[in-house]
Amino acid sequence: EALAEHKPDMVVCAWMPMGVDWSHAFRHTPTVREYLLLGEADDGSVGHLWRTWGNPAFRPPTAPPSLPPPYLADGREVLARGC
């Protein structure tokens, strides 16, 4: 709702709940050009380990090994991790 109402061009998300992926909504909101996720990445306690971070250890069991992480499939890229 907030994305549709406010139409941001950037989203900052701190400590997304574990097992939840809001980044899909960010990537599929036409006005959002960039989003910044703050918290433990890859195998931490923030977001969904596959859908948010693309950790291959958490790829769906029936998915082919060549399946790209969701953010790459949606045309996004990671600019920095672990600062």
N, CA, C and O atoms as a CHARMM CRD file, in Angstrom:
* protein
*
  332
    1    1 GLU  N      0.80900  -1.20100   0.00000 PROA 1      0.00000
    2    1 GLU  CA     0.00000   0.00000   0.00000 PROA 1      0.00000
    3    1 GLU  C      0.85200   1.26400   0.00000 PROA 1      0.00000
    4    1 GLU  O      0.60900   2.18400  -0.78000 PROA 1      0.00000
    5    2 ALA  N      1.84900   1.30200   0.87800 PROA 2      0.00000
    6    2 ALA  CA     2.67600   2.50600   0.99000 PROA 2      0.00000
    7    2 ALA  C      3.43400   2.77300  -0.31100 PROA 2      0.00000
    8    2 ALA  O      3.58100   3.92700  -0.71200 PROA 2      0.00000
    9    3 LEU  N      3.91600   1.71500  -0.97700 PROA 3      0.00000
   10    3 LEU  CA     4.64000   1.91000  -2.22900 PROA 3      0.00000
   11    3 LEU  C      3.73200   2.51200  -3.30000 PROA 3      0.00000
   12    3 LEU  O      4.14100   3.41700  -4.02800 PROA 3      0.00000
   13    4 ALA  N      2.51700   2.01600  -3.39500 PROA 4      0.00000
   14    4 ALA  CA     1.57700   2.53000  -4.39800 PROA 4      0.00000
   15    4 ALA  C      1.14400   3.95700  -4.07000 PROA 4      0.00000
   16    4 ALA  O      0.98200   4.78400  -4.96600 PROA 4      0.00000
   17    5 GLU  N      0.96100   4.23700  -2.79400 PROA 5      0.00000
   18    5 GLU  CA     0.48900   5.56800  -2.39700 PROA 5      0.00000
   19    5 GLU  C      1.56500   6.63500  -2.53500 PROA 5      0.00000
   20    5 GLU  O      1.29900   7.72500  -3.04200 PROA 5      0.00000
   21    6 HSD  N      2.78000   6.32800  -2.08700 PROA 6      0.00000
   22    6 HSD  CA     3.84400   7.34000  -2.03500 PROA 6      0.00000
   23    6 HSD  C      4.75800   7.35000  -3.26400 PROA 6      0.00000
   24    6 HSD  O      5.45700   8.33400  -3.50500 PROA 6      0.00000
   25    7 LYS  N      4.75700   6.27300  -4.03400 PROA 7      0.00000
   26    7 LYS  CA     5.54000   6.17700  -5.27100 PROA 7      0.00000
   27    7 LYS  C      6.99700   6.62200  -5.09500 PROA 7      0.00000
   28    7 LYS  O      7.45800   7.53400  -5.78100 PROA 7      0.00000
   29    8 PRO  N      7.72100   5.97100  -4.16600 PROA 8      0.00000
   30    8 PRO  CA     9.11300   6.37800  -3.93900 PROA 8      0.00000
   31    8 PRO  C     10.02000   5.96300  -5.09800 PROA 8      0.00000
   32    8 PRO  O      9.73100   5.01100  -5.82300 PROA 8      0.00000
   33    9 ASP  N     11.11800   6.69400  -5.25400 PROA 9      0.00000
   34    9 ASP  CA    12.10200   6.24800  -6.23700 PROA 9      0.00000
   35    9 ASP  C     13.22600   5.47300  -5.55800 PROA 9      0.00000
   36    9 ASP  O     14.01400   4.80400  -6.22700 PROA 9      0.00000
   37   10 MET  N     13.30400   5.56200  -4.22200 PROA 10     0.00000
   38   10 MET  CA    14.26000   4.77300  -3.44500 PROA 10     0.00000
   39   10 MET  C     13.59300   4.31800  -2.16400 PROA 10     0.00000
   40   10 MET  O     12.80500   5.04600  -1.56000 PROA 10     0.00000
   41   11 VAL  N     13.92300   3.09700  -1.75700 PROA 11     0.00000
   42   11 VAL  CA    13.39800   2.54400  -0.50900 PROA 11     0.00000
   43   11 VAL  C     14.58000   2.14200   0.36500 PROA 11     0.00000
   44   11 VAL  O     15.52300   1.51000  -0.11200 PROA 11     0.00000
   45   12 VAL  N     14.52900   2.50800   1.64600 PROA 12     0.00000
   46   12 VAL  CA    15.50600   2.06400   2.63400 PROA 12     0.00000
   47   12 VAL  C     14.76000   1.14600   3.59200 PROA 12     0.00000
   48   12 VAL  O     13.76000   1.53300   4.19600 PROA 12     0.00000
   49   13 CYS  N     15.26100  -0.06800   3.71700 PROA 13     0.00000
   50   13 CYS  CA    14.60100  -1.06100   4.55900 PROA 13     0.00000
   51   13 CYS  C     15.60600  -1.58600   5.57600 PROA 13     0.00000
   52   13 CYS  O     16.62700  -2.16400   5.20200 PROA 13     0.00000
   53   14 ALA  N     15.32200  -1.38700   6.85500 PROA 14     0.00000
   54   14 ALA  CA    16.21700  -1.83800   7.91800 PROA 14     0.00000
   55   14 ALA  C     15.60400  -3.02300   8.65300 PROA 14     0.00000
   56   14 ALA  O     14.47200  -2.96500   9.13300 PROA 14     0.00000
   57   15 TRP  N     16.37900  -4.09600   8.72900 PROA 15     0.00000
   58   15 TRP  CA    16.02500  -5.28100   9.50500 PROA 15     0.00000
   59   15 TRP  C     14.65500  -5.86000   9.13600 PROA 15     0.00000
   60   15 TRP  O     13.76900  -5.99400   9.98000 PROA 15     0.00000
   61   16 MET  N     14.51000  -6.19700   7.85600 PROA 16     0.00000
   62   16 MET  CA    13.32500  -6.90100   7.38100 PROA 16     0.00000
   63   16 MET  C     13.16600  -8.17500   8.22200 PROA 16     0.00000
   64   16 MET  O     14.16400  -8.82800   8.52700 PROA 16     0.00000
   65   17 PRO  N     11.94900  -8.54000   8.59800 PROA 17     0.00000
   66   17 PRO  CA    11.76900  -9.73900   9.42500 PROA 17     0.00000
   67   17 PRO  C     12.33900 -10.99900   8.74500 PROA 17     0.00000
   68   17 PRO  O     12.29100 -11.13300   7.52200 PROA 17     0.00000
   69   18 MET  N     12.86500 -11.89400   9.54600 PROA 18     0.00000
   70   18 MET  CA    13.43000 -13.14200   9.03300 PROA 18     0.00000
   71   18 MET  C     12.34200 -13.95600   8.33000 PROA 18     0.00000
   72   18 MET  O     11.22600 -14.09300   8.83100 PROA 18     0.00000
   73   19 GLY  N     12.69200 -14.49100   7.16100 PROA 19     0.00000
   74   19 GLY  CA    11.77900 -15.32500   6.40300 PROA 19     0.00000
   75   19 GLY  C     10.79000 -14.55400   5.55000 PROA 19     0.00000
   76   19 GLY  O      9.96900 -15.15700   4.85700 PROA 19     0.00000
   77   20 VAL  N     10.85400 -13.23000   5.59000 PROA 20     0.00000
   78   20 VAL  CA     9.93900 -12.36400   4.84700 PROA 20     0.00000
   79   20 VAL  C     10.73900 -11.67200   3.74400 PROA 20     0.00000
   80   20 VAL  O     11.89100 -11.29500   3.95900 PROA 20     0.00000
   81   21 ASP  N     10.14000 -11.50400   2.57100 PROA 21     0.00000
   82   21 ASP  CA    10.83100 -10.81100   1.49200 PROA 21     0.00000
   83   21 ASP  C     10.00000  -9.64500   0.98800 PROA 21     0.00000
   84   21 ASP  O      9.03700  -9.83900   0.24700 PROA 21     0.00000
   85   22 TRP  N     10.36700  -8.43600   1.38700 PROA 22     0.00000
   86   22 TRP  CA     9.71800  -7.23400   0.87300 PROA 22     0.00000
   87   22 TRP  C     10.40000  -6.75300  -0.39800 PROA 22     0.00000
   88   22 TRP  O      9.83700  -5.94500  -1.13700 PROA 22     0.00000
   89   23 SER  N     11.61400  -7.24500  -0.66000 PROA 23     0.00000
   90   23 SER  CA    12.36000  -6.75200  -1.81800 PROA 23     0.00000
   91   23 SER  C     11.64000  -7.06500  -3.13300 PROA 23     0.00000
   92   23 SER  O     11.78700  -6.32400  -4.10500 PROA 23     0.00000
   93   24 HSD  N     10.87900  -8.13300  -3.17400 PROA 24     0.00000
   94   24 HSD  CA    10.09300  -8.44400  -4.37700 PROA 24     0.00000
   95   24 HSD  C      9.15100  -7.28300  -4.70000 PROA 24     0.00000
   96   24 HSD  O      9.04800  -6.85800  -5.85100 PROA 24     0.00000
   97   25 ALA  N      8.47200  -6.78100  -3.68300 PROA 25     0.00000
   98   25 ALA  CA     7.55600  -5.63800  -3.89100 PROA 25     0.00000
   99   25 ALA  C      8.33800  -4.40100  -4.32000 PROA 25     0.00000
  100   25 ALA  O      7.86800  -3.63900  -5.16500 PROA 25     0.00000
  101   26 PHE  N      9.52000  -4.19000  -3.75300 PROA 26     0.00000
  102   26 PHE  CA    10.33900  -3.03900  -4.15100 PROA 26     0.00000
  103   26 PHE  C     10.70000  -3.14400  -5.63100 PROA 26     0.00000
  104   26 PHE  O     10.57400  -2.17400  -6.37900 PROA 26     0.00000
  105   27 ARG  N     11.15400  -4.34000  -6.05100 PROA 27     0.00000
  106   27 ARG  CA    11.58400  -4.54100  -7.43700 PROA 27     0.00000
  107   27 ARG  C     10.44200  -4.42400  -8.42900 PROA 27     0.00000
  108   27 ARG  O     10.66600  -4.09300  -9.59400 PROA 27     0.00000
  109   28 HSD  N      9.22500  -4.69100  -7.98700 PROA 28     0.00000
  110   28 HSD  CA     8.08000  -4.67000  -8.90300 PROA 28     0.00000
  111   28 HSD  C      7.22800  -3.41100  -8.77400 PROA 28     0.00000
  112   28 HSD  O      6.10300  -3.36600  -9.27300 PROA 28     0.00000
  113   29 THR  N      7.75900  -2.39600  -8.10900 PROA 29     0.00000
  114   29 THR  CA     7.10600  -1.09300  -8.05300 PROA 29     0.00000
  115   29 THR  C      7.79100  -0.21300  -9.09800 PROA 29     0.00000
  116   29 THR  O      8.97900   0.08300  -8.96400 PROA 29     0.00000
  117   30 PRO  N      7.07300   0.20600 -10.12200 PROA 30     0.00000
  118   30 PRO  CA     7.69900   0.91200 -11.24700 PROA 30     0.00000
  119   30 PRO  C      8.50600   2.15000 -10.87000 PROA 30     0.00000
  120   30 PRO  O      9.48100   2.47300 -11.55000 PROA 30     0.00000
  121   31 THR  N      8.12500   2.84800  -9.80800 PROA 31     0.00000
  122   31 THR  CA     8.84300   4.07100  -9.45600 PROA 31     0.00000
  123   31 THR  C     10.14000   3.80300  -8.69300 PROA 31     0.00000
  124   31 THR  O     11.00400   4.67800  -8.63200 PROA 31     0.00000
  125   32 VAL  N     10.29300   2.61400  -8.11100 PROA 32     0.00000
  126   32 VAL  CA    11.47700   2.30900  -7.29500 PROA 32     0.00000
  127   32 VAL  C     12.65100   1.97400  -8.20700 PROA 32     0.00000
  128   32 VAL  O     12.66700   0.94700  -8.88400 PROA 32     0.00000
  129   33 ARG  N     13.63100   2.87300  -8.20300 PROA 33     0.00000
  130   33 ARG  CA    14.82800   2.67600  -9.01700 PROA 33     0.00000
  131   33 ARG  C     15.91900   1.94500  -8.24000 PROA 33     0.00000
  132   33 ARG  O     16.70600   1.18700  -8.80600 PROA 33     0.00000
  133   34 GLU  N     15.94600   2.18900  -6.93100 PROA 34     0.00000
  134   34 GLU  CA    16.94900   1.55400  -6.07400 PROA 34     0.00000
  135   34 GLU  C     16.32600   1.23100  -4.72500 PROA 34     0.00000
  136   34 GLU  O     15.36500   1.86800  -4.29300 PROA 34     0.00000
  137   35 TYR  N     16.89900   0.22600  -4.07400 PROA 35     0.00000
  138   35 TYR  CA    16.51400  -0.03600  -2.69100 PROA 35     0.00000
  139   35 TYR  C     17.74800  -0.45300  -1.91100 PROA 35     0.00000
  140   35 TYR  O     18.65400  -1.08800  -2.45000 PROA 35     0.00000
  141   36 LEU  N     17.77000  -0.09300  -0.65200 PROA 36     0.00000
  142   36 LEU  CA    18.89400  -0.36800   0.23700 PROA 36     0.00000
  143   36 LEU  C     18.38000  -1.23600   1.37400 PROA 36     0.00000
  144   36 LEU  O     17.45000  -0.86000   2.08800 PROA 36     0.00000
  145   37 LEU  N     19.00100  -2.41200   1.53300 PROA 37     0.00000
  146   37 LEU  CA    18.62400  -3.31500   2.60700 PROA 37     0.00000
  147   37 LEU  C     19.70100  -3.29300   3.68100 PROA 37     0.00000
  148   37 LEU  O     20.88000  -3.50700   3.39800 PROA 37     0.00000
  149   38 LEU  N     19.28800  -3.03400   4.90300 PROA 38     0.00000
  150   38 LEU  CA    20.21100  -3.00400   6.03600 PROA 38     0.00000
  151   38 LEU  C     19.92200  -4.18600   6.94400 PROA 38     0.00000
  152   38 LEU  O     18.76500  -4.47100   7.25400 PROA 38     0.00000
  153   39 GLY  N     20.97000  -4.87300   7.36900 PROA 39     0.00000
  154   39 GLY  CA    20.82500  -6.01300   8.26000 PROA 39     0.00000
  155   39 GLY  C     21.76000  -7.13100   7.82300 PROA 39     0.00000
  156   39 GLY  O     22.54700  -6.96100   6.89100 PROA 39     0.00000
  157   40 GLU  N     21.67400  -8.26300   8.49000 PROA 40     0.00000
  158   40 GLU  CA    22.52800  -9.40900   8.19700 PROA 40     0.00000
  159   40 GLU  C     22.10900 -10.04500   6.87100 PROA 40     0.00000
  160   40 GLU  O     20.97100 -10.48800   6.71600 PROA 40     0.00000
  161   41 ALA  N     23.02600 -10.08300   5.93600 PROA 41     0.00000
  162   41 ALA  CA    22.73000 -10.61600   4.60600 PROA 41     0.00000
  163   41 ALA  C     23.16000 -12.07600   4.48500 PROA 41     0.00000
  164   41 ALA  O     23.89500 -12.60500   5.31900 PROA 41     0.00000
  165   42 ASP  N     22.67600 -12.70300   3.42100 PROA 42     0.00000
  166   42 ASP  CA    23.07000 -14.02900   2.95600 PROA 42     0.00000
  167   42 ASP  C     22.64900 -15.18200   3.86000 PROA 42     0.00000
  168   42 ASP  O     21.86200 -16.02600   3.43100 PROA 42     0.00000
  169   43 ASP  N     23.13700 -15.24900   5.08200 PROA 43     0.00000
  170   43 ASP  CA    22.72200 -16.34200   5.96400 PROA 43     0.00000
  171   43 ASP  C     22.41500 -15.83500   7.36500 PROA 43     0.00000
  172   43 ASP  O     22.55900 -16.56200   8.34800 PROA 43     0.00000
  173   44 GLY  N     21.99900 -14.60100   7.44200 PROA 44     0.00000
  174   44 GLY  CA    21.67100 -13.98500   8.72400 PROA 44     0.00000
  175   44 GLY  C     20.20400 -14.10300   9.06200 PROA 44     0.00000
  176   44 GLY  O     19.51800 -15.02600   8.62100 PROA 44     0.00000
  177   45 SER  N     19.73900 -13.16900   9.84000 PROA 45     0.00000
  178   45 SER  CA    18.36500 -13.23000  10.34400 PROA 45     0.00000
  179   45 SER  C     17.48400 -12.12700   9.76000 PROA 45     0.00000
  180   45 SER  O     16.52700 -11.69200  10.40000 PROA 45     0.00000
  181   46 VAL  N     17.80400 -11.67700   8.55100 PROA 46     0.00000
  182   46 VAL  CA    17.04700 -10.59200   7.92100 PROA 46     0.00000
  183   46 VAL  C     16.57100 -11.04800   6.54100 PROA 46     0.00000
  184   46 VAL  O     17.36800 -11.51300   5.72700 PROA 46     0.00000
  185   47 GLY  N     15.28500 -10.91400   6.28600 PROA 47     0.00000
  186   47 GLY  CA    14.73300 -11.26300   4.98700 PROA 47     0.00000
  187   47 GLY  C     14.69100 -12.76100   4.74400 PROA 47     0.00000
  188   47 GLY  O     14.93000 -13.56300   5.64700 PROA 47     0.00000
  189   48 HSD  N     14.38400 -13.11900   3.50900 PROA 48     0.00000
  190   48 HSD  CA    14.33100 -14.52200   3.09900 PROA 48     0.00000
  191   48 HSD  C     15.67600 -14.86000   2.46200 PROA 48     0.00000
  192   48 HSD  O     16.14400 -14.13700   1.58300 PROA 48     0.00000
  193   49 LEU  N     16.28700 -15.93400   2.89200 PROA 49     0.00000
  194   49 LEU  CA    17.66000 -16.21500   2.47000 PROA 49     0.00000
  195   49 LEU  C     17.80400 -16.46400   0.97000 PROA 49     0.00000
  196   49 LEU  O     18.86200 -16.17500   0.41200 PROA 49     0.00000
  197   50 TRP  N     16.79300 -16.98200   0.30900 PROA 50     0.00000
  198   50 TRP  CA    16.85200 -17.13900  -1.14900 PROA 50     0.00000
  199   50 TRP  C     16.20500 -15.95900  -1.85700 PROA 50     0.00000
  200   50 TRP  O     16.82800 -15.32700  -2.71000 PROA 50     0.00000
  201   51 ARG  N     14.95000 -15.65700  -1.50500 PROA 51     0.00000
  202   51 ARG  CA    14.20300 -14.63500  -2.25100 PROA 51     0.00000
  203   51 ARG  C     14.79500 -13.23900  -2.09500 PROA 51     0.00000
  204   51 ARG  O     14.77000 -12.45300  -3.04200 PROA 51     0.00000
  205   52 THR  N     15.32400 -12.91800  -0.92600 PROA 52     0.00000
  206   52 THR  CA    15.90500 -11.59500  -0.70000 PROA 52     0.00000
  207   52 THR  C     17.37000 -11.55500  -1.11700 PROA 52     0.00000
  208   52 THR  O     17.78600 -10.66000  -1.85300 PROA 52     0.00000
  209   53 TRP  N     18.15200 -12.52900  -0.64600 PROA 53     0.00000
  210   53 TRP  CA    19.60900 -12.47500  -0.79900 PROA 53     0.00000
  211   53 TRP  C     20.15700 -13.36700  -1.90100 PROA 53     0.00000
  212   53 TRP  O     21.29300 -13.17800  -2.33500 PROA 53     0.00000
  213   54 GLY  N     19.36800 -14.34300  -2.36800 PROA 54     0.00000
  214   54 GLY  CA    19.86300 -15.24000  -3.41800 PROA 54     0.00000
  215   54 GLY  C     20.89300 -16.23500  -2.94000 PROA 54     0.00000
  216   54 GLY  O     21.70900 -16.70100  -3.73500 PROA 54     0.00000
  217   55 ASN  N     20.88100 -16.57800  -1.64900 PROA 55     0.00000
  218   55 ASN  CA    21.83000 -17.55800  -1.11500 PROA 55     0.00000
  219   55 ASN  C     21.53200 -18.91700  -1.75700 PROA 55     0.00000
  220   55 ASN  O     20.46000 -19.47800  -1.52800 PROA 55     0.00000
  221   56 PRO  N     22.46400 -19.46000  -2.56000 PROA 56     0.00000
  222   56 PRO  CA    22.19300 -20.70200  -3.28600 PROA 56     0.00000
  223   56 PRO  C     21.92200 -21.90000  -2.38000 PROA 56     0.00000
  224   56 PRO  O     21.29700 -22.86500  -2.81900 PROA 56     0.00000
  225   57 ALA  N     22.36900 -21.86400  -1.15000 PROA 57     0.00000
  226   57 ALA  CA    22.09500 -22.95900  -0.21600 PROA 57     0.00000
  227   57 ALA  C     20.60900 -23.04300   0.12400 PROA 57     0.00000
  228   57 ALA  O     20.14600 -24.06200   0.63500 PROA 57     0.00000
  229   58 PHE  N     19.85900 -21.97200  -0.16000 PROA 58     0.00000
  230   58 PHE  CA    18.43400 -21.92000   0.16100 PROA 58     0.00000
  231   58 PHE  C     17.56000 -21.83900  -1.09600 PROA 58     0.00000
  232   58 PHE  O     16.38300 -21.48400  -1.02200 PROA 58     0.00000
  233   59 ARG  N     18.15300 -22.17500  -2.25300 PROA 59     0.00000
  234   59 ARG  CA    17.39400 -22.24400  -3.51200 PROA 59     0.00000
  235   59 ARG  C     16.30300 -23.29900  -3.32900 PROA 59     0.00000
  236   59 ARG  O     16.54200 -24.29800  -2.65000 PROA 59     0.00000
  237   60 PRO  N     15.12200 -23.11400  -3.90500 PROA 60     0.00000
  238   60 PRO  CA    14.07200 -24.13000  -3.77800 PROA 60     0.00000
  239   60 PRO  C     14.60200 -25.50500  -4.21300 PROA 60     0.00000
  240   60 PRO  O     15.30800 -25.60100  -5.21700 PROA 60     0.00000
  241   61 PRO  N     14.27200 -26.55900  -3.47500 PROA 61     0.00000
  242   61 PRO  CA    14.84900 -27.88500  -3.75200 PROA 61     0.00000
  243   61 PRO  C     14.56500 -28.41600  -5.15600 PROA 61     0.00000
  244   61 PRO  O     15.35300 -29.19900  -5.68500 PROA 61     0.00000
  245   62 THR  N     13.47100 -28.01000  -5.75700 PROA 62     0.00000
  246   62 THR  CA    13.15000 -28.50500  -7.10100 PROA 62     0.00000
  247   62 THR  C     13.67900 -27.59300  -8.20700 PROA 62     0.00000
  248   62 THR  O     13.51300 -27.88800  -9.39100 PROA 62     0.00000
  249   63 ALA  N     14.31000 -26.49300  -7.82300 PROA 63     0.00000
  250   63 ALA  CA    14.81900 -25.53600  -8.82000 PROA 63     0.00000
  251   63 ALA  C     16.12800 -26.04200  -9.42200 PROA 63     0.00000
  252   63 ALA  O     16.93500 -26.66000  -8.72700 PROA 63     0.00000
  253   64 PRO  N     16.33600 -25.78300 -10.70500 PROA 64     0.00000
  254   64 PRO  CA    17.60800 -26.18400 -11.32400 PROA 64     0.00000
  255   64 PRO  C     18.75500 -25.34100 -10.75500 PROA 64     0.00000
  256   64 PRO  O     18.54900 -24.18900 -10.37400 PROA 64     0.00000
  257   65 PRO  N     19.94700 -25.90700 -10.70000 PROA 65     0.00000
  258   65 PRO  CA    21.10200 -25.15700 -10.17700 PROA 65     0.00000
  259   65 PRO  C     21.38400 -23.87400 -10.94600 PROA 65     0.00000
  260   65 PRO  O     22.01000 -22.95700 -10.41500 PROA 65     0.00000
  261   66 SER  N     20.92900 -23.80400 -12.18800 PROA 66     0.00000
  262   66 SER  CA    21.17700 -22.60800 -13.00500 PROA 66     0.00000
  263   66 SER  C     20.18600 -21.47400 -12.72000 PROA 66     0.00000
  264   66 SER  O     20.32800 -20.38200 -13.26900 PROA 66     0.00000
  265   67 LEU  N     19.18600 -21.72300 -11.86800 PROA 67     0.00000
  266   67 LEU  CA    18.19800 -20.68300 -11.55900 PROA 67     0.00000
  267   67 LEU  C     18.88600 -19.48400 -10.91100 PROA 67     0.00000
  268   67 LEU  O     19.52600 -19.63500  -9.87100 PROA 67     0.00000
  269   68 PRO  N     18.76700 -18.28600 -11.50900 PROA 68     0.00000
  270   68 PRO  CA    19.42000 -17.12200 -10.90900 PROA 68     0.00000
  271   68 PRO  C     18.64500 -16.64200  -9.68400 PROA 68     0.00000
  272   68 PRO  O     17.45000 -16.90900  -9.56100 PROA 68     0.00000
  273   69 PRO  N     19.32200 -15.93600  -8.77700 PROA 69     0.00000
  274   69 PRO  CA    18.61300 -15.34000  -7.64500 PROA 69     0.00000
  275   69 PRO  C     17.50900 -14.41500  -8.14900 PROA 69     0.00000
  276   69 PRO  O     17.64400 -13.82100  -9.21800 PROA 69     0.00000
  277   70 PRO  N     16.41400 -14.28600  -7.38800 PROA 70     0.00000
  278   70 PRO  CA    15.29600 -13.45700  -7.83200 PROA 70     0.00000
  279   70 PRO  C     15.68300 -12.03200  -8.21900 PROA 70     0.00000
  280   70 PRO  O     15.15400 -11.49800  -9.19400 PROA 70     0.00000
  281   71 TYR  N     16.59400 -11.40800  -7.47600 PROA 71     0.00000
  282   71 TYR  CA    16.95500 -10.02200  -7.81700 PROA 71     0.00000
  283   71 TYR  C     17.64200  -9.95500  -9.17600 PROA 71     0.00000
  284   71 TYR  O     17.44600  -8.98600  -9.91100 PROA 71     0.00000
  285   72 LEU  N     18.44400 -10.96100  -9.52900 PROA 72     0.00000
  286   72 LEU  CA    19.07400 -10.96800 -10.84800 PROA 72     0.00000
  287   72 LEU  C     18.04400 -11.24100 -11.93800 PROA 72     0.00000
  288   72 LEU  O     18.07800 -10.62000 -13.00000 PROA 72     0.00000
  289   73 ALA  N     17.12900 -12.17200 -11.67100 PROA 73     0.00000
  290   73 ALA  CA    16.07500 -12.47300 -12.64600 PROA 73     0.00000
  291   73 ALA  C     15.21400 -11.24000 -12.91600 PROA 73     0.00000
  292   73 ALA  O     14.66500 -11.08900 -14.00700 PROA 73     0.00000
  293   74 ASP  N     15.09800 -10.35700 -11.91600 PROA 74     0.00000
  294   74 ASP  CA    14.31400  -9.12900 -12.05900 PROA 74     0.00000
  295   74 ASP  C     15.13600  -7.96000 -12.59000 PROA 74     0.00000
  296   74 ASP  O     14.64400  -6.83300 -12.64700 PROA 74     0.00000
  297   75 GLY  N     16.38800  -8.22000 -12.97900 PROA 75     0.00000
  298   75 GLY  CA    17.20800  -7.17800 -13.58300 PROA 75     0.00000
  299   75 GLY  C     17.91500  -6.25900 -12.60400 PROA 75     0.00000
  300   75 GLY  O     18.34800  -5.17100 -12.98300 PROA 75     0.00000
  301   76 ARG  N     18.04000  -6.67500 -11.35900 PROA 76     0.00000
  302   76 ARG  CA    18.74600  -5.87100 -10.35100 PROA 76     0.00000
  303   76 ARG  C     20.12100  -6.45500 -10.10000 PROA 76     0.00000
  304   76 ARG  O     20.42400  -7.56100 -10.54900 PROA 76     0.00000
  305   77 GLU  N     20.94600  -5.72100  -9.39000 PROA 77     0.00000
  306   77 GLU  CA    22.27900  -6.20000  -9.03000 PROA 77     0.00000
  307   77 GLU  C     22.62400  -5.76900  -7.62400 PROA 77     0.00000
  308   77 GLU  O     22.03600  -4.83200  -7.08600 PROA 77     0.00000
  309   78 VAL  N     23.58500  -6.46100  -7.02900 PROA 78     0.00000
  310   78 VAL  CA    24.07400  -6.09400  -5.70500 PROA 78     0.00000
  311   78 VAL  C     25.28600  -5.19400  -5.90000 PROA 78     0.00000
  312   78 VAL  O     26.23600  -5.56400  -6.59100 PROA 78     0.00000
  313   79 LEU  N     25.25400  -4.02000  -5.29500 PROA 79     0.00000
  314   79 LEU  CA    26.36500  -3.08800  -5.43400 PROA 79     0.00000
  315   79 LEU  C     27.38400  -3.21400  -4.31800 PROA 79     0.00000
  316   79 LEU  O     28.56400  -2.93600  -4.53200 PROA 79     0.00000
  317   80 ALA  N     26.96000  -3.62400  -3.13600 PROA 80     0.00000
  318   80 ALA  CA    27.89500  -3.79700  -2.02200 PROA 80     0.00000
  319   80 ALA  C     27.26400  -4.71900  -0.98700 PROA 80     0.00000
  320   80 ALA  O     26.04900  -4.72300  -0.79000 PROA 80     0.00000
  321   81 ARG  N     28.11300  -5.49300  -0.33800 PROA 81     0.00000
  322   81 ARG  CA    27.67600  -6.37200   0.74600 PROA 81     0.00000
  323   81 ARG  C     28.69800  -6.29800   1.85300 PROA 81     0.00000
  324   81 ARG  O     29.90300  -6.22900   1.61000 PROA 81     0.00000
  325   82 GLY  N     28.19700  -6.31500   3.07500 PROA 82     0.00000
  326   82 GLY  CA    29.07000  -6.39200   4.23000 PROA 82     0.00000
  327   82 GLY  C     30.06400  -5.25600   4.35000 PROA 82     0.00000
  328   82 GLY  O     31.24200  -5.42100   4.03100 PROA 82     0.00000
  329   83 CYS  N     29.61200  -4.13900   4.79400 PROA 83     0.00000
  330   83 CYS  CA    30.50600  -2.98400   4.92700 PROA 83     0.00000
  331   83 CYS  C     31.12000  -2.92200   6.28900 PROA 83     0.00000
  332   83 CYS  O     31.89800  -2.01300   6.57500 PROA 83     0.00000
